[in-house]
Amino acid sequence: MTIKRFEPGPRMSQAALYNNTVYLAGQVGNPGETVAEQTATILAKIDKLLADTGSHKSKILSATIWLASMDDFAEMNAVWDAWVEPGHTPTRAAGESRLATPDYLVEIIIVAAAE
């Protein structure tokens, strides 16, 4: 089977499709945005990458969410809960971690099925 890579760069691709499974790189928001704004930015990126790979948020199998501070859990969840498709909620984990730069408050990693 062939691996198809999307938005490949010198360090990583933003997505990979293999055997009808989509793997997204960790998506981050923009520096200066609030936790809610970064989460919304990230979810828009996820929507686009899933569409590019032939998938959709209703097909997400697993989400891993990293927060710079668990104090922001409720703020992130408010945006996530409004976005996630009812009846198609994926498995999910959320934890606290120091992210690539202090400007990033949220990072989300997705694995999804493709058609």
Summary of the structure (lengths in Angstrom):
residues: 115
radius of gyration: 13.7
end to end distance: 15.2
largest distance: 43.1
contacts: 345
relative contact order: 0.26
helix: 30%
strand: 34%
